Each structure stands twice: as structure tokens, then as C-alpha cells.
Amino acid sequence: MLSDAQIERYSRQIILPQVGGKGQEKLLRARVLVNGSGPLQTAALLYLAAAGVGTIGVIPNDSSLVLSAFAPGQKEPIFSALTRLNPDCVVVTDKALEAAASKHIVNDYDLVLSPPDSLHEVCYALRRPFLCAQISAASVWLFPCLGYESNHPCLRCLPSAFFAEGADTTAPAALFLGTLQATEAIKLILGLGRSSHGKLLSCQFPALHFSEQIVLKDPQCKLCGRLVS
């Protein structure tokens, strides 16, 4: 049950038919893990907190600091930045993942936002959605990955060309992509994300040319190919 303060805080979301009071309660119960604390992850973190995601886990890559939207160009602790934005949020930080601890950490969350890395295989094993975002050269891409399902590809099914060396993550492209990544997370929490499964969304900068590509499960994939129906 939402409190009067929460109804007022989230009123602009609650009036949306896709959210409503029940949807806002889902967001407050949700647990989302964000891998990283650079500009891309900062945009996602701020958006998730503002939307009312109840528990946000962070694996920081910058000494537990996150770029603050409240003081551009400065940094402050993740706890204070997100809880100052929304006191409903509980923020949990973890040190850089080690293989032995990664399953234990991921198991506590409903879904994970991350660049392409080994967390994908942990999410695959635990059947957790892995929302992957990457910046490469002059483009960005986003891939909601549910490869543990028989009709959806895993991250390994993507062509290798998409895993080019990352570009400068201080670019506005990083903030743009982080917002999209958080939006997909909210859609999944609310049960609205099925339309994005198996689709690779990319955007070319600075032209802002968007494209969407259907990615099929690779029957030869060493991770998920055995699930092809």
C-alpha cells in the first residue's frame, strides 16, 4: 500500500495507465543491480531512483563515487546522491565482482544493467534479465538479453563486430544510453518489456540515426544453442 507521501511523490507516474498504483508498488519492491558507476551507469541510476525502484545495487568502478546530476562535474557518494533524490530508495554497494561471489550477489536482484562482461553468464545461469549497453566508436547499442529462454538469444549470439573497443564514456551518448537502459529495466519490472526481447537497438552519433535489428538465437552458440526449439 502506497503512503500519502508516496502517492504525491509518484503522482505523475501513477496516473499513467501502464503504471498505476499497482505498478508503482512493483517498482518499490523491485531490486535492480547496476554494474559500474561511470556516466552511462550514473544516468541509469538517477532514472531508476527517481522512478521509485526500491533497492538499487551498485558495483562501482570509481571508489564508490558516482557523477552527481545535482552538481555537474563533481562527485559524491552513491548513497547520498540517490537517497537525496528519493528517500524511498535503499542503495547497496558491492566491491568489484570476483567469480566466486558474483552468483551470490546477482541472486539478490531481479535484473542486471551492465556493459558486456562475465556477469552475463551469471545472469544466464540464474535466469535473470541482463540489460546490456555498450558504446563503441560513434554509436551506442542496447540489448535486453534473456538467453535462458528457448526463444530468445543470449549475448554470445550477437555478431563479434558489436563488441568493438569502447569510446569515450564522458560523451553525452553515455547519458543518453543509460537513460534508455533504465527505461528498459522499468518496462521489465512493470511487465511491459516483452516487445524489446531479442531486439538490438542502436543509435549513430551525432546523426541520431536509430535502427532496430532482430537477433535470432544462434543454434551453434556454446552457451544457449542447446535451448533452440
C-alpha positions as CSV (number, residue, x, y, z in Angstrom):
1,M,0.0,0.0,0.0
2,L,1.4,3.4,-1.0
3,S,1.6,6.0,1.7
4,D,0.2,9.5,1.1
5,A,3.7,10.9,0.6
6,Q,4.4,8.2,-2.0
7,I,1.2,8.9,-3.8
8,E,2.2,12.5,-4.0
9,R,5.8,11.8,-5.0
10,Y,4.9,9.4,-7.8
11,S,1.7,11.0,-8.9
12,R,2.8,11.7,-12.4
13,Q,3.7,8.0,-12.9
14,I,0.6,6.7,-11.1
15,I,-1.7,8.5,-13.5
16,L,-0.2,6.6,-16.4
17,P,-2.3,3.6,-17.4
18,Q,0.9,1.5,-17.9
19,V,1.9,2.1,-14.2
20,G,-0.9,3.0,-11.8
21,G,-0.8,2.3,-8.1
22,K,-0.1,-1.4,-8.5
23,G,2.8,-0.7,-10.9
24,Q,4.3,1.8,-8.6
25,E,4.2,-0.8,-5.8
26,K,6.1,-3.2,-8.1
27,L,8.8,-0.6,-8.7
28,L,9.1,-0.1,-4.9
29,R,9.5,-3.8,-4.4
30,A,12.0,-4.2,-7.3
31,R,15.7,-4.9,-6.8
32,V,18.0,-3.8,-9.7
33,L,21.8,-4.2,-9.9
34,V,23.8,-1.7,-11.9
35,N,27.4,-2.8,-12.8
36,G,29.6,0.3,-12.9
37,S,29.4,4.0,-11.9
38,G,30.6,5.9,-14.9
39,P,28.4,8.5,-16.8
40,L,26.4,5.7,-18.5
41,Q,25.6,4.0,-15.2
42,T,25.0,7.3,-13.5
43,A,22.2,8.2,-15.9
44,A,20.6,4.8,-15.3
45,L,21.0,5.1,-11.5
46,L,19.4,8.5,-11.3
47,Y,16.5,7.5,-13.5
48,L,15.8,4.3,-11.5
49,A,15.9,6.1,-8.3
50,A,13.6,8.9,-9.5
51,A,11.1,6.2,-10.8
52,G,11.0,4.7,-7.3
53,V,12.9,1.4,-7.7
54,G,13.1,0.3,-4.1
55,T,16.5,-1.4,-3.9
56,I,19.4,-0.4,-6.2
57,G,22.6,-2.3,-6.1
58,V,25.8,-0.7,-7.4
59,I,29.1,-2.3,-8.3
60,P,31.2,0.9,-8.5
61,N,34.3,1.2,-10.7
62,D,35.4,4.6,-9.2
63,S,36.0,4.2,-5.5
64,S,32.3,4.1,-4.6
65,L,31.7,7.5,-6.3
66,V,29.1,8.5,-8.8
67,L,28.9,11.6,-11.0
68,S,26.1,13.7,-9.5
69,A,23.4,15.3,-11.6
70,F,22.9,17.8,-8.8
71,A,26.4,19.2,-9.1
72,P,27.6,18.6,-12.6
73,G,31.3,17.9,-12.9
74,Q,31.6,16.9,-9.2
75,K,31.3,13.6,-7.5
76,E,29.6,12.5,-4.3
77,P,28.9,9.1,-2.6
78,I,26.4,6.9,-4.3
79,F,24.3,6.6,-1.1
80,S,23.8,10.3,-0.7
81,A,23.3,11.1,-4.4
82,L,20.4,8.6,-4.8
83,T,18.8,8.8,-1.4
84,R,18.8,12.6,-1.7
85,L,16.9,12.2,-4.9
86,N,14.5,9.7,-3.5
87,P,14.4,8.7,0.2
88,D,12.4,5.6,-0.7
89,C,15.5,4.0,-2.3
90,V,17.8,1.6,-0.5
91,V,21.2,1.7,-2.1
92,V,23.6,-1.2,-1.7
93,T,27.2,-1.1,-2.9
94,D,29.4,-4.1,-3.6
95,K,33.1,-4.3,-4.5
96,A,34.2,-5.4,-7.9
97,L,32.9,-8.8,-8.6
98,E,35.0,-11.9,-8.1
99,A,33.9,-15.1,-9.8
100,A,33.2,-16.8,-6.5
101,A,30.9,-14.0,-5.2
102,S,29.1,-13.0,-8.4
103,K,26.3,-15.6,-8.2
104,H,25.7,-14.7,-4.6
105,I,25.3,-11.0,-5.4
106,V,23.3,-11.4,-8.6
107,N,20.9,-13.8,-6.9
108,D,19.7,-11.0,-4.7
109,Y,18.4,-9.0,-7.6
110,D,15.6,-9.2,-10.2
111,L,17.6,-7.9,-13.1
112,V,21.0,-6.5,-14.0
113,L,22.2,-3.5,-16.0
114,S,25.7,-3.9,-17.3
115,P,28.2,-3.5,-20.1
116,P,29.2,-6.7,-21.9
117,D,31.1,-8.8,-19.3
118,S,31.1,-12.1,-17.4
119,L,28.0,-11.1,-15.4
120,H,26.0,-12.1,-18.5
121,E,26.8,-15.8,-17.9
122,V,25.9,-15.5,-14.2
123,C,22.5,-14.0,-15.2
124,Y,22.1,-16.7,-17.7
125,A,22.6,-19.4,-15.0
126,L,20.3,-17.7,-12.5
127,R,17.7,-16.8,-15.1
128,R,17.9,-13.0,-14.6
129,P,17.4,-10.5,-17.4
130,F,20.7,-8.9,-18.5
131,L,20.2,-5.4,-20.0
132,C,23.4,-4.9,-21.9
133,A,24.6,-1.4,-23.1
134,Q,27.8,-0.6,-25.0
135,I,29.4,2.5,-26.5
136,S,31.6,1.8,-29.5
137,A,33.1,4.3,-31.9
138,A,30.4,6.8,-32.8
139,S,27.5,4.5,-31.9
140,V,25.7,3.1,-28.9
141,W,23.6,0.0,-28.6
142,L,21.3,-1.6,-26.1
143,F,20.3,-5.3,-26.0
144,P,17.9,-6.7,-23.4
145,C,19.1,-10.3,-23.1
146,L,17.0,-13.2,-21.8
147,G,19.0,-16.0,-23.5
148,Y,18.0,-18.5,-20.8
149,E,14.6,-18.6,-22.6
150,S,14.3,-21.0,-25.6
151,N,13.1,-18.4,-28.0
152,H,15.5,-15.5,-27.1
153,P,19.2,-15.1,-27.9
154,C,21.9,-14.6,-25.3
155,L,24.7,-12.1,-25.5
156,R,27.0,-14.5,-27.3
157,C,24.6,-14.7,-30.2
158,L,25.5,-11.1,-31.2
159,P,28.0,-10.7,-34.0
160,S,31.5,-10.0,-32.7
161,A,31.6,-6.7,-34.6
162,F,29.4,-5.2,-31.9
163,F,32.0,-5.7,-29.2
164,A,34.4,-3.1,-30.5
165,E,36.6,-1.2,-28.1
166,G,34.6,1.3,-26.2
167,A,34.6,5.0,-26.9
168,D,35.0,8.0,-24.5
169,T,32.2,7.4,-22.0
170,T,32.2,11.1,-21.0
171,A,30.2,11.9,-24.2
172,P,26.5,12.8,-24.0
173,A,25.9,9.5,-25.8
174,A,26.7,7.7,-22.5
175,L,24.0,9.6,-20.6
176,F,21.5,9.0,-23.4
177,L,22.2,5.3,-23.4
178,G,22.0,5.0,-19.6
179,T,18.5,6.5,-19.7
180,L,17.4,4.1,-22.3
181,Q,18.8,1.2,-20.3
182,A,16.9,2.3,-17.2
183,T,13.7,2.7,-19.2
184,E,14.0,-1.0,-20.4
185,A,14.5,-2.1,-16.8
186,I,11.4,-0.3,-15.7
187,K,9.4,-1.8,-18.6
188,L,10.5,-5.3,-17.5
189,I,9.6,-4.6,-13.9
190,L,6.1,-3.5,-15.0
191,G,5.7,-6.4,-17.4
192,L,5.9,-4.2,-20.5
193,G,9.3,-5.3,-21.8
194,R,8.4,-8.3,-24.0
195,S,8.4,-6.2,-27.1
196,S,12.1,-5.5,-26.7
197,H,13.3,-9.0,-26.2
198,G,15.6,-10.2,-28.9
199,K,16.0,-6.8,-30.4
200,L,19.2,-4.8,-30.7
201,L,18.6,-1.0,-30.6
202,S,21.5,1.1,-31.9
203,C,22.0,4.8,-32.5
204,Q,24.6,6.6,-34.6
205,F,26.0,9.8,-33.2
206,P,25.9,12.7,-34.0
207,A,23.3,12.0,-36.7
208,L,20.9,10.4,-34.1
209,H,20.1,7.7,-36.6
210,F,18.2,4.9,-34.9
211,S,18.0,1.3,-36.1
212,E,16.5,-1.9,-34.7
213,Q,17.7,-5.3,-35.5
214,I,16.1,-8.7,-34.7
215,V,18.7,-11.1,-33.2
216,L,18.0,-14.8,-33.5
217,K,19.3,-17.4,-31.2
218,D,22.4,-19.0,-32.7
219,P,21.9,-22.8,-32.9
220,Q,25.7,-23.1,-32.7
221,C,26.0,-20.8,-29.6
222,K,28.1,-22.6,-27.0
223,L,26.0,-21.1,-24.2
224,C,22.4,-21.1,-25.3
225,G,22.4,-23.0,-28.6
226,R,21.1,-26.2,-26.9
227,L,17.9,-24.4,-26.0
228,V,16.9,-23.8,-29.6
229,S,13.4,-25.3,-30.0
